[in-house]
Amino acid sequence: MDNEELSIAREQSRARMAIHRLQADGTRMRAISTIEEHTRNIQRHSIGEMTFECPHCHALKWKGENKYPCCLDGRVLIAPPNDPPAFVKKFVETPALLRQI
């Protein structure tokens, strides 16, 4: 292939990729608009706060939630979690940032 043929082949490839990107973007936009059409009138549902604390591992659970999945009534010992990195801890401990989540 000489330089001119190679240049033409590259240009055709770029054109095909551009068309493919446009088609993919259009498909995504149609999917988004379709989702929005079906989610406008969804009622909010709350299962309440996690008010039950396992006396063994201190896992928080919702009222009525099965008591066994966490530690099997103390039969499974769960290692305490590692401290998060400082930058993560800063976000978790900053109320203004938590409200934005």
Beta strands, then each sheet from edge to edge (+ up, - down):
strand 1: 52-53
strand 2: 60-61
sheet 1: 1+ 2-
end
